[in-house]
Amino acid sequence: MPSHVIDSAFFRDHFGTARMRAVWDDRALLQCWLDYEAALAKAEAAEGMIPTEAAIEIARKARAPLFDLDELKADIDRTVHPLVPVVWKLAALCEGEAGRYVHWGATTQDVMDTALVMQLRDAQAILDGALAEVIDALVALSTRFRATPMAGRTHGQQALPITFGFKTATWLAELLRHQARLAEGRDRLFVGQFGGAVGTLAGITDGDRETQARQVQARLMAELGLGVPVIAWHSSRDSFAAFTTTLCGVCATLGKIAHEIINLQMTELAEVEEGQEAGKVGSSTMPQKRNPMLCETILTLSRLTRSHAVTTMDAMLHDFERDWSSFQMEWEYLPELCLMTDAALSMTGRVLAGLTVRPDRMRRNLDVTGGLLLAERVMFALAASLGRQDAHDLVHAVARRAQEQDQPFSTLLRAEPAVAAVLSPDQIGKLLDPETYLGLAAHFVDRVVHQASEQRRNGLAKNTFVEGSG
């Protein structure tokens, strides 16, 4: 029976997706190992290190369906080694003398590191697509509500008017930066490993074979569609750390978006609402409840994934040329992080696509303070005559009375002699209109939407690698 929510028949699609689980499936991992062994044999045959017939046979038998996973598991338990049983089985499957040349010059971590990179390549292709969908949804919201006024809030209090499109464009700009970070990290992350026991490739360079060894490494990586390492990175895990922290950042942003939607959906605000799809139930006992259940799951995933930022830094600490006590940490946290990130992205896309936006409620909430939302504007209007600080002190005093006496700010402003000496009642009324004090909100929305368009045009929103590539 499953012992983790990622594998649970009940909860697995809350904490992962089927498409991402397929990337990290045991049989998919085994095939990555076998693809490496086949590519290595092919590269070495091309350089005359092993017979061509051996490479052909190794590639013919390097197919996961030929392996019994239960048998491999038993052998891994017995040997306490993840790859040796695979190498043994592949060699045994090969006919003739081909089995003698399996894994020629490689070390286990070469194979496992490269397989992990191959899986991450497929995982990032999925994440790129899911992130692009969220970005598209935010572009649509930002464009549609570019000029829709609402209250901007700081410290949990109404501050100044903004537009809902300005708010969603702020979320969008943050995700665009994450998208750029993921794209920029591809060349550093998608690099294979072939260094041998301590990274020097001594096993295949002994004698006068240095040029051949370099060519084998280059051919191997070309066959797998990966970059050639400038030096072995057995003990250097910084590329994984950069990828991990970027995904943690993505999840943190998604969590922030979800949390804000939860707050804006509160009964007292009711400015937006998570889509209420047919069949969705908010409570087992309160029939009226319309709970933001998807947003709460996104926030859960955001909180769960942030710990991986610490884990990945710890996994960078290696002893000497190789250290499996750190290396093995990646087998756990990288798949989990990819699964949870994809789930968070998928749910966020679903939330944004079905988001109910209530401009009428936003407009109503702009008036709940009786004009206090525009105190800054009144201050600046008075500052031309009184000076900024005196104007600030005067408006602050009137605002305080309005709050403590529960009276309309506009009424007290008109009744204040120092204000009336500068501003007419009609001027005060115009100054307190929130729809005319939006600054450059719409302009900034346009800039972010344009940036999204540019990133798409430049290929950052595209899947550089397709699922199953390599």
ZIZIHU-V922488 format. One record per residue. N is the residue number from 1. RES is the residue in one small letter. SS is DSSP state (helix for helix, strand for strand, loop for the rest). Layout:
n=N res=RES ss=SS
n=N res=RES ss=SS
This chain:
n=1 res=m ss=loop
n=2 res=p ss=loop
n=3 res=s ss=loop
n=4 res=h ss=loop
n=5 res=v ss=loop
n=6 res=i ss=loop
n=7 res=d ss=loop
n=8 res=s ss=loop
n=9 res=a ss=loop
n=10 res=f ss=loop
n=11 res=f ss=loop
n=12 res=r ss=loop
n=13 res=d ss=loop
n=14 res=h ss=loop
n=15 res=f ss=loop
n=16 res=g ss=loop
n=17 res=t ss=loop
n=18 res=a ss=helix
n=19 res=r ss=helix
n=20 res=m ss=helix
n=21 res=r ss=helix
n=22 res=a ss=helix
n=23 res=v ss=helix
n=24 res=w ss=loop
n=25 res=d ss=loop
n=26 res=d ss=helix
n=27 res=r ss=helix
n=28 res=a ss=helix
n=29 res=l ss=helix
n=30 res=l ss=helix
n=31 res=q ss=helix
n=32 res=c ss=helix
n=33 res=w ss=helix
n=34 res=l ss=helix
n=35 res=d ss=helix
n=36 res=y ss=helix
n=37 res=e ss=helix
n=38 res=a ss=helix
n=39 res=a ss=helix
n=40 res=l ss=helix
n=41 res=a ss=helix
n=42 res=k ss=helix
n=43 res=a ss=helix
n=44 res=e ss=helix
n=45 res=a ss=helix
n=46 res=a ss=helix
n=47 res=e ss=loop
n=48 res=g ss=loop
n=49 res=m ss=loop
n=50 res=i ss=loop
n=51 res=p ss=loop
n=52 res=t ss=helix
n=53 res=e ss=helix
n=54 res=a ss=helix
n=55 res=a ss=helix
n=56 res=i ss=helix
n=57 res=e ss=helix
n=58 res=i ss=helix
n=59 res=a ss=helix
n=60 res=r ss=helix
n=61 res=k ss=helix
n=62 res=a ss=loop
n=63 res=r ss=loop
n=64 res=a ss=helix
n=65 res=p ss=helix
n=66 res=l ss=helix
n=67 res=f ss=loop
n=68 res=d ss=loop
n=69 res=l ss=helix
n=70 res=d ss=helix
n=71 res=e ss=helix
n=72 res=l ss=helix
n=73 res=k ss=helix
n=74 res=a ss=helix
n=75 res=d ss=helix
n=76 res=i ss=helix
n=77 res=d ss=helix
n=78 res=r ss=helix
n=79 res=t ss=helix
n=80 res=v ss=loop
n=81 res=h ss=loop
n=82 res=p ss=loop
n=83 res=l ss=loop
n=84 res=v ss=helix
n=85 res=p ss=helix
n=86 res=v ss=helix
n=87 res=v ss=helix
n=88 res=w ss=helix
n=89 res=k ss=helix
n=90 res=l ss=helix
n=91 res=a ss=helix
n=92 res=a ss=helix
n=93 res=l ss=helix
n=94 res=c ss=loop
n=95 res=e ss=loop
n=96 res=g ss=loop
n=97 res=e ss=loop
n=98 res=a ss=helix
n=99 res=g ss=helix
n=100 res=r ss=helix
n=101 res=y ss=helix
n=102 res=v ss=loop
n=103 res=h ss=loop
n=104 res=w ss=loop
n=105 res=g ss=loop
n=106 res=a ss=loop
n=107 res=t ss=loop
n=108 res=t ss=helix
n=109 res=q ss=helix
n=110 res=d ss=helix
n=111 res=v ss=helix
n=112 res=m ss=helix
n=113 res=d ss=helix
n=114 res=t ss=helix
n=115 res=a ss=helix
n=116 res=l ss=helix
n=117 res=v ss=helix
n=118 res=m ss=helix
n=119 res=q ss=helix
n=120 res=l ss=helix
n=121 res=r ss=helix
n=122 res=d ss=helix
n=123 res=a ss=helix
n=124 res=q ss=helix
n=125 res=a ss=helix
n=126 res=i ss=helix
n=127 res=l ss=helix
n=128 res=d ss=helix
n=129 res=g ss=helix
n=130 res=a ss=helix
n=131 res=l ss=helix
n=132 res=a ss=helix
n=133 res=e ss=helix
n=134 res=v ss=helix
n=135 res=i ss=helix
n=136 res=d ss=helix
n=137 res=a ss=helix
n=138 res=l ss=helix
n=139 res=v ss=helix
n=140 res=a ss=helix
n=141 res=l ss=helix
n=142 res=s ss=helix
n=143 res=t ss=helix
n=144 res=r ss=helix
n=145 res=f ss=loop
n=146 res=r ss=loop
n=147 res=a ss=loop
n=148 res=t ss=loop
n=149 res=p ss=strand
n=150 res=m ss=strand
n=151 res=a ss=strand
n=152 res=g ss=strand
n=153 res=r ss=strand
n=154 res=t ss=strand
n=155 res=h ss=loop
n=156 res=g ss=loop
n=157 res=q ss=strand
n=158 res=q ss=strand
n=159 res=a ss=strand
n=160 res=l ss=strand
n=161 res=p ss=strand
n=162 res=i ss=strand
n=163 res=t ss=strand
n=164 res=f ss=helix
n=165 res=g ss=helix
n=166 res=f ss=helix
n=167 res=k ss=helix
n=168 res=t ss=helix
n=169 res=a ss=helix
n=170 res=t ss=helix
n=171 res=w ss=helix
n=172 res=l ss=helix
n=173 res=a ss=helix
n=174 res=e ss=helix
n=175 res=l ss=helix
n=176 res=l ss=helix
n=177 res=r ss=helix
n=178 res=h ss=helix
n=179 res=q ss=helix
n=180 res=a ss=helix
n=181 res=r ss=helix
n=182 res=l ss=helix
n=183 res=a ss=helix
n=184 res=e ss=helix
n=185 res=g ss=loop
n=186 res=r ss=helix
n=187 res=d ss=helix
n=188 res=r ss=helix
n=189 res=l ss=helix
n=190 res=f ss=loop
n=191 res=v ss=strand
n=192 res=g ss=loop
n=193 res=q ss=loop
n=194 res=f ss=loop
n=195 res=g ss=loop
n=196 res=g ss=loop
n=197 res=a ss=loop
n=198 res=v ss=loop
n=199 res=g ss=loop
n=200 res=t ss=loop
n=201 res=l ss=loop
n=202 res=a ss=helix
n=203 res=g ss=helix
n=204 res=i ss=helix
n=205 res=t ss=helix
n=206 res=d ss=loop
n=207 res=g ss=loop
n=208 res=d ss=loop
n=209 res=r ss=loop
n=210 res=e ss=helix
n=211 res=t ss=helix
n=212 res=q ss=helix
n=213 res=a ss=helix
n=214 res=r ss=helix
n=215 res=q ss=helix
n=216 res=v ss=helix
n=217 res=q ss=helix
n=218 res=a ss=helix
n=219 res=r ss=helix
n=220 res=l ss=helix
n=221 res=m ss=helix
n=222 res=a ss=helix
n=223 res=e ss=helix
n=224 res=l ss=helix
n=225 res=g ss=loop
n=226 res=l ss=loop
n=227 res=g ss=strand
n=228 res=v ss=loop
n=229 res=p ss=loop
n=230 res=v ss=loop
n=231 res=i ss=loop
n=232 res=a ss=loop
n=233 res=w ss=loop
n=234 res=h ss=loop
n=235 res=s ss=loop
n=236 res=s ss=loop
n=237 res=r ss=loop
n=238 res=d ss=helix
n=239 res=s ss=helix
n=240 res=f ss=helix
n=241 res=a ss=helix
n=242 res=a ss=helix
n=243 res=f ss=helix
n=244 res=t ss=helix
n=245 res=t ss=helix
n=246 res=t ss=helix
n=247 res=l ss=helix
n=248 res=c ss=helix
n=249 res=g ss=helix
n=250 res=v ss=helix
n=251 res=c ss=helix
n=252 res=a ss=helix
n=253 res=t ss=helix
n=254 res=l ss=helix
n=255 res=g ss=helix
n=256 res=k ss=helix
n=257 res=i ss=helix
n=258 res=a ss=helix
n=259 res=h ss=helix
n=260 res=e ss=helix
n=261 res=i ss=helix
n=262 res=i ss=helix
n=263 res=n ss=helix
n=264 res=l ss=helix
n=265 res=q ss=loop
n=266 res=m ss=loop
n=267 res=t ss=loop
n=268 res=e ss=loop
n=269 res=l ss=loop
n=270 res=a ss=loop
n=271 res=e ss=loop
n=272 res=v ss=strand
n=273 res=e ss=strand
n=274 res=e ss=loop
n=275 res=g ss=loop
n=276 res=q ss=loop
n=277 res=e ss=loop
n=278 res=a ss=loop
n=279 res=g ss=loop
n=280 res=k ss=loop
n=281 res=v ss=loop
n=282 res=g ss=loop
n=283 res=s ss=loop
n=284 res=s ss=loop
n=285 res=t ss=loop
n=286 res=m ss=loop
n=287 res=p ss=loop
n=288 res=q ss=loop
n=289 res=k ss=loop
n=290 res=r ss=loop
n=291 res=n ss=loop
n=292 res=p ss=loop
n=293 res=m ss=helix
n=294 res=l ss=helix
n=295 res=c ss=helix
n=296 res=e ss=helix
n=297 res=t ss=helix
n=298 res=i ss=helix
n=299 res=l ss=helix
n=300 res=t ss=helix
n=301 res=l ss=helix
n=302 res=s ss=helix
n=303 res=r ss=helix
n=304 res=l ss=helix
n=305 res=t ss=helix
n=306 res=r ss=loop
n=307 res=s ss=helix
n=308 res=h ss=helix
n=309 res=a ss=helix
n=310 res=v ss=helix
n=311 res=t ss=helix
n=312 res=t ss=helix
n=313 res=m ss=helix
n=314 res=d ss=helix
n=315 res=a ss=loop
n=316 res=m ss=loop
n=317 res=l ss=loop
n=318 res=h ss=loop
n=319 res=d ss=loop
n=320 res=f ss=loop
n=321 res=e ss=loop
n=322 res=r ss=loop
n=323 res=d ss=loop
n=324 res=w ss=helix
n=325 res=s ss=helix
n=326 res=s ss=helix
n=327 res=f ss=helix
n=328 res=q ss=loop
n=329 res=m ss=helix
n=330 res=e ss=helix
n=331 res=w ss=helix
n=332 res=e ss=helix
n=333 res=y ss=helix
n=334 res=l ss=helix
n=335 res=p ss=helix
n=336 res=e ss=helix
n=337 res=l ss=helix
n=338 res=c ss=helix
n=339 res=l ss=helix
n=340 res=m ss=helix
n=341 res=t ss=helix
n=342 res=d ss=helix
n=343 res=a ss=helix
n=344 res=a ss=helix
n=345 res=l ss=helix
n=346 res=s ss=helix
n=347 res=m ss=helix
n=348 res=t ss=helix
n=349 res=g ss=helix
n=350 res=r ss=helix
n=351 res=v ss=helix
n=352 res=l ss=helix
n=353 res=a ss=helix
n=354 res=g ss=loop
n=355 res=l ss=loop
n=356 res=t ss=strand
n=357 res=v ss=strand
n=358 res=r ss=loop
n=359 res=p ss=helix
n=360 res=d ss=helix
n=361 res=r ss=helix
n=362 res=m ss=helix
n=363 res=r ss=helix
n=364 res=r ss=helix
n=365 res=n ss=helix
n=366 res=l ss=helix
n=367 res=d ss=loop
n=368 res=v ss=loop
n=369 res=t ss=loop
n=370 res=g ss=loop
n=371 res=g ss=loop
n=372 res=l ss=helix
n=373 res=l ss=helix
n=374 res=l ss=helix
n=375 res=a ss=helix
n=376 res=e ss=helix
n=377 res=r ss=helix
n=378 res=v ss=helix
n=379 res=m ss=helix
n=380 res=f ss=helix
n=381 res=a ss=helix
n=382 res=l ss=helix
n=383 res=a ss=helix
n=384 res=a ss=helix
n=385 res=s ss=helix
n=386 res=l ss=helix
n=387 res=g ss=loop
n=388 res=r ss=helix
n=389 res=q ss=helix
n=390 res=d ss=helix
n=391 res=a ss=helix
n=392 res=h ss=helix
n=393 res=d ss=helix
n=394 res=l ss=helix
n=395 res=v ss=helix
n=396 res=h ss=helix
n=397 res=a ss=helix
n=398 res=v ss=helix
n=399 res=a ss=helix
n=400 res=r ss=helix
n=401 res=r ss=helix
n=402 res=a ss=helix
n=403 res=q ss=helix
n=404 res=e ss=helix
n=405 res=q ss=helix
n=406 res=d ss=loop
n=407 res=q ss=loop
n=408 res=p ss=loop
n=409 res=f ss=helix
n=410 res=s ss=helix
n=411 res=t ss=helix
n=412 res=l ss=helix
n=413 res=l ss=helix
n=414 res=r ss=helix
n=415 res=a ss=helix
n=416 res=e ss=loop
n=417 res=p ss=helix
n=418 res=a ss=helix
n=419 res=v ss=helix
n=420 res=a ss=helix
n=421 res=a ss=loop
n=422 res=v ss=loop
n=423 res=l ss=loop
n=424 res=s ss=loop
n=425 res=p ss=helix
n=426 res=d ss=helix
n=427 res=q ss=helix
n=428 res=i ss=helix
n=429 res=g ss=helix
n=430 res=k ss=helix
n=431 res=l ss=helix
n=432 res=l ss=loop
n=433 res=d ss=loop
n=434 res=p ss=helix
n=435 res=e ss=helix
n=436 res=t ss=helix
n=437 res=y ss=loop
n=438 res=l ss=loop
n=439 res=g ss=loop
n=440 res=l ss=loop
n=441 res=a ss=helix
n=442 res=a ss=helix
n=443 res=h ss=helix
n=444 res=f ss=helix
n=445 res=v ss=helix
n=446 res=d ss=helix
n=447 res=r ss=helix
n=448 res=v ss=helix
n=449 res=v ss=helix
n=450 res=h ss=helix
n=451 res=q ss=helix
n=452 res=a ss=helix
n=453 res=s ss=helix
n=454 res=e ss=helix
n=455 res=q ss=helix
n=456 res=r ss=helix
n=457 res=r ss=helix
n=458 res=n ss=loop
n=459 res=g ss=loop
n=460 res=l ss=loop
n=461 res=a ss=loop
n=462 res=k ss=loop
n=463 res=n ss=loop
n=464 res=t ss=loop
n=465 res=f ss=loop
n=466 res=v ss=loop
n=467 res=e ss=loop
n=468 res=g ss=loop
n=469 res=s ss=loop
n=470 res=g ss=loop
